[in-house]
Amino acid sequence: MAPVYEAQTTLLVNYSAPSTPPSYSDALLSQQLVKTYAEMATQPVIIEQVRSDLGLDMPIERLARQITVLPLRDTQLFTISAHASD
């Protein structure tokens, strides 16, 4: 069985209006933004930037298959995971 390496991070989306304490509506907006940001993270333009920043020599489609983005339900969090065999 070939080894599989994985890296993972969890990100917090925290919107609040400048110079005011966070409100319940800010938290709801943050939860909505989580879905938007999670979707954006898998777009070709973002994957291309990741490939460029890391100096990877592989097609964008292959890199995209190695990345998983999951919003954590009813939270302001989402997780990005990447896996590869080398």
DODREN-935437 format. One record per residue: x, y, z of N, C-alpha, C in turn; residue number from 1; residue in three letters; chain. Coordinates in pm, 1 decimal. Example, Ala and Ser with C-alpha at 12.3 -4.5 7.8 and 13.67 -1.06 7.14 Angstrom:
ATOM     n_c1     n_c2     n_c3    ca_c1    ca_c2    ca_c3     c_c1     c_c2     c_c3  nr rest kette
ATOM   1319.0   -569.0    780.0   1230.0   -450.0    780.0   1320.0   -330.0    780.0   1  ALA     A
ATOM   1285.0   -225.0    708.0   1367.0   -106.0    714.0   1290.0      3.0    787.0   2  SER     A
***
This chain:
ATOM     n_c1     n_c2     n_c3    ca_c1    ca_c2    ca_c3     c_c1     c_c2     c_c3  nr rest kette
ATOM     84.4   -117.3      0.0      0.0      0.0      0.0     89.9    125.0      0.0   1  MET     A
ATOM     64.2    214.4    -92.7    143.1    337.0   -104.7    106.0    434.5      7.3   2  ALA     A
ATOM    203.5    507.6     58.2    172.0    605.2    163.7     91.9    723.1    107.3   3  PRO     A
ATOM     10.4    781.4    192.4    -64.2    902.6    157.2    -34.5   1005.3    265.3   4  VAL     A
ATOM     11.4   1120.5    222.7     43.0   1229.9    314.7    -70.3   1331.5    308.1   5  TYR     A
ATOM   -104.6   1388.0    424.0   -214.1   1484.0    428.4   -177.6   1601.2    518.1   6  GLU     A
ATOM   -215.3   1718.8    471.8   -203.8   1840.1    552.7   -344.2   1899.2    564.3   7  ALA     A
ATOM   -372.4   1957.0    678.9   -506.6   2009.8    702.3   -497.6   2135.9    786.2   8  GLN     A
ATOM   -587.7   2228.1    757.1   -599.5   2347.4    839.6   -746.1   2383.4    853.4   9  THR     A
ATOM   -780.1   2447.3    962.5   -915.6   2495.7    985.1   -910.0   2647.2    995.9  10  THR     A
ATOM   -998.4   2712.4    922.1  -1000.9   2858.2    917.7  -1128.8   2911.7    980.2  11  LEU     A
ATOM  -1117.3   3025.6   1044.4  -1230.2   3093.2   1107.6  -1265.9   3215.9   1025.1  12  LEU     A
ATOM  -1393.8   3227.1    990.2  -1444.7   3345.9    922.6  -1517.8   3426.7   1027.9  13  VAL     A
ATOM  -1470.9   3546.4   1052.8  -1527.5   3627.4   1160.1  -1550.5   3768.4   1110.0  14  ASN     A
ATOM  -1671.6   3794.2   1062.9  -1705.8   3928.0   1016.3  -1763.8   4008.1   1131.5  15  TYR     A
ATOM  -1720.5   4130.6   1145.7  -1786.8   4225.2   1235.8  -1762.1   4364.6   1181.6  16  SER     A
ATOM  -1860.3   4448.8   1198.9  -1848.3   4586.8   1152.8  -1735.7   4655.3   1229.2  17  ALA     A
ATOM  -1664.7   4744.4   1163.1  -1554.0   4813.9   1231.2  -1599.4   4887.0   1357.1  18  PRO     A
ATOM  -1518.6   4876.9   1458.3  -1534.3   4947.2   1587.7  -1667.8   4923.7   1657.5  19  SER     A
ATOM  -1727.3   4806.0   1637.5  -1846.8   4769.7   1713.7  -1830.6   4625.4   1760.6  20  THR     A
ATOM  -1889.7   4592.1   1874.1  -1882.7   4452.7   1919.0  -1958.9   4363.0   1821.7  21  PRO     A
ATOM  -1915.4   4238.6   1802.4  -1985.4   4148.0   1712.2  -2129.3   4125.0   1757.9  22  PRO     A
ATOM  -2219.6   4115.9   1663.4  -2360.9   4091.8   1693.4  -2402.2   3954.8   1640.2  23  SER     A
ATOM  -2523.0   3915.4   1672.2  -2575.9   3787.9   1622.9  -2582.1   3788.8   1470.5  24  TYR     A
ATOM  -2622.8   3900.1   1411.9  -2628.9   3907.0   1265.1  -2489.5   3897.6   1203.6  25  SER     A
ATOM  -2387.4   3947.9   1273.2  -2249.3   3931.7   1225.2  -2212.2   3784.0   1220.7  26  ASP     A
ATOM  -2252.1   3709.1   1322.7  -2223.1   3566.1   1327.2  -2294.3   3492.8   1214.0  27  ALA     A
ATOM  -2419.4   3530.0   1187.7  -2493.0   3467.7   1077.3  -2428.3   3499.3    942.8  28  LEU     A
ATOM  -2385.9   3623.2    925.2  -2317.6   3661.5    802.0  -2188.4   3582.2    786.7  29  LEU     A
ATOM  -2116.6   3565.6    896.2  -1993.0   3486.9    891.9  -2020.4   3343.8    848.8  30  SER     A
ATOM  -2128.7   3284.5    898.0  -2163.8   3148.4    858.2  -2194.1   3141.1    708.6  31  GLN     A
ATOM  -2258.8   3242.9    655.8  -2286.4   3246.7    512.3  -2156.4   3265.1    434.1  32  GLN     A
ATOM  -2066.9   3347.6    484.3  -1939.3   3370.0    416.7  -1853.1   3243.8    414.3  33  LEU     A
ATOM  -1866.8   3158.2    515.3  -1792.8   3032.1    518.0  -1821.8   2953.4    391.0  34  VAL     A
ATOM  -1948.3   2942.2    353.6  -1985.6   2867.8    233.3  -1925.1   2932.0    108.9  35  LYS     A
ATOM  -1928.7   3063.9    103.1  -1872.7   3135.9    -11.0  -1721.7   3115.0    -19.5  36  THR     A
ATOM  -1652.3   3131.8     92.0  -1506.3   3116.0     92.2  -1466.4   2972.4     61.6  37  TYR     A
ATOM  -1542.2   2876.8    112.3  -1512.5   2736.5     84.7  -1526.9   2707.9    -64.7  38  ALA     A
ATOM  -1627.4   2763.3   -125.7  -1646.0   2745.9   -270.1  -1534.8   2815.3   -347.9  39  GLU     A
ATOM  -1497.6   2933.6   -305.4  -1390.7   3007.4   -372.9  -1258.0   2932.6   -368.1  40  MET     A
ATOM  -1232.2   2862.1   -259.2  -1104.2   2793.4   -240.9  -1080.6   2684.3   -344.4  41  ALA     A
ATOM  -1185.9   2637.7   -408.8  -1170.9   2531.0   -507.7  -1179.1   2581.7   -651.6  42  THR     A
ATOM  -1183.3   2711.5   -669.0  -1191.5   2767.4   -804.4  -1056.1   2760.1   -874.5  43  GLN     A
ATOM  -1056.4   2740.4  -1007.0   -930.5   2727.3  -1081.7   -832.0   2841.7  -1059.7  44  PRO     A
ATOM   -879.3   2963.3  -1048.5   -787.5   3076.0  -1029.8   -712.3   3064.6   -896.8  45  VAL     A
ATOM   -777.8   3014.7   -793.9   -713.3   2995.6   -663.4   -617.2   2877.5   -669.0  46  ILE     A
ATOM   -661.5   2767.5   -730.8   -575.6   2650.0   -744.2   -449.8   2685.0   -823.8  47  ILE     A
ATOM   -465.3   2765.4   -926.6   -349.1   2808.9  -1005.9   -252.2   2888.8   -920.5  48  GLU     A
ATOM   -303.7   2975.6   -834.9   -216.8   3055.9   -748.4   -143.0   2966.9   -648.1  49  GLN     A
ATOM   -211.8   2867.6   -593.8   -148.5   2772.5   -502.0    -36.2   2698.7   -574.5  50  VAL     A
ATOM    -66.8   2651.3   -694.9     33.8   2579.4   -773.6    155.5   2666.9   -798.7  51  ARG     A
ATOM    132.9   2792.2   -833.4    241.7   2885.8   -859.7    321.8   2914.9   -732.6  52  SER     A
ATOM    251.7   2944.1   -622.8    319.3   2976.7   -496.1    406.0   2861.3   -446.1  53  ASP     A
ATOM    360.1   2738.4   -468.6    433.5   2621.5   -420.9    534.0   2568.3   -522.9  54  LEU     A
ATOM    533.2   2627.2   -642.2    625.7   2583.0   -745.7    599.1   2440.9   -791.3  55  GLY     A
ATOM    472.9   2403.1   -797.1    436.4   2266.7   -836.4    428.9   2254.0   -987.6  56  LEU     A
ATOM    475.7   2140.9  -1037.2    472.8   2112.7  -1180.4    371.5   2002.5  -1205.9  57  ASP     A
ATOM    242.9   2039.7  -1199.0    136.3   1944.0  -1224.9     16.1   2019.3  -1279.2  58  MET     A
ATOM    -69.3   1951.8  -1353.2   -189.5   2018.8  -1405.0   -280.8   2065.2  -1290.9  59  PRO     A
ATOM   -349.0   2173.9  -1314.1   -442.7   2229.0  -1214.2   -547.8   2125.0  -1176.9  60  ILE     A
ATOM   -595.8   2050.4  -1274.8   -700.2   1951.3  -1249.6   -652.9   1845.3  -1148.6  61  GLU     A
ATOM   -528.0   1803.7  -1162.4   -474.1   1703.2  -1069.1   -462.7   1761.6   -928.1  62  ARG     A
ATOM   -411.1   1884.1   -918.9   -399.3   1949.0   -788.4   -537.0   1967.5   -725.4  63  LEU     A
ATOM   -634.4   2007.0   -804.8   -770.4   2027.3   -752.7   -827.2   1898.3   -693.7  64  ALA     A
ATOM   -794.7   1784.0   -753.7   -843.6   1655.5   -700.9   -778.5   1620.7   -567.2  65  ARG     A
ATOM   -666.3   1682.2   -536.3   -595.9   1653.4   -411.6   -639.3   1745.0   -296.9  66  GLN     A
ATOM   -728.6   1837.4   -325.0   -771.8   1935.3   -224.4   -919.4   1914.6   -191.8  67  ILE     A
ATOM   -949.1   1915.3    -62.0  -1086.3   1903.5    -13.9  -1115.2   2021.9     77.1  68  THR     A
ATOM  -1229.9   2084.6     55.4  -1272.1   2197.3    139.7  -1408.9   2164.0    197.3  69  VAL     A
ATOM  -1419.2   2168.0    330.1  -1544.4   2134.2    397.3  -1585.2   2242.2    496.6  70  LEU     A
ATOM  -1699.1   2307.4    471.7  -1753.1   2396.9    574.8  -1803.3   2312.5    691.9  71  PRO     A
ATOM  -1778.1   2356.3    813.2  -1826.9   2284.7    930.9  -1965.4   2340.2    965.6  72  LEU     A
ATOM  -2062.8   2255.2    955.8  -2202.7   2294.1    967.1  -2231.8   2378.0   1091.8  73  ARG     A
ATOM  -2308.2   2484.6   1070.3  -2354.3   2573.6   1177.3  -2240.5   2636.0   1256.8  74  ASP     A
ATOM  -2126.9   2657.5   1190.8  -2014.5   2724.8   1255.2  -1958.6   2830.1   1161.1  75  THR     A
ATOM  -1859.6   2900.1   1207.7  -1788.2   2997.8   1127.2  -1655.2   2939.2   1078.5  76  GLN     A
ATOM  -1646.2   2806.2   1073.6  -1522.2   2737.4   1040.7  -1534.0   2659.4    911.3  77  LEU     A
ATOM  -1421.9   2647.4    840.7  -1412.1   2550.9    732.8  -1272.1   2492.7    731.0  78  PHE     A
ATOM  -1263.8   2369.9    680.9  -1138.0   2295.1    680.1  -1091.7   2275.0    536.3  79  THR     A
ATOM   -962.8   2297.2    514.0   -900.1   2269.2    385.6   -800.0   2158.0    408.8  80  ILE     A
ATOM   -810.8   2051.4    328.3   -718.8   1937.7    336.4   -655.1   1916.1    200.6  81  SER     A
ATOM   -529.9   1873.0    202.4   -460.8   1835.1     79.2   -393.3   1702.1    104.0  82  ALA     A
ATOM   -398.7   1614.6      4.8   -334.8   1484.2     19.2   -254.6   1453.3   -106.7  83  HIS     A
ATOM   -148.5   1377.8    -89.7    -62.8   1338.3   -201.4     16.0   1214.4   -162.6  84  ALA     A
ATOM     66.5   1145.2   -263.6    144.0   1024.3   -237.7    293.0   1053.7   -222.6  85  SER     A
ATOM    334.7   1178.8   -246.4    475.1   1215.1   -227.1    488.7   1357.3   -176.6  86  ASP     A
***
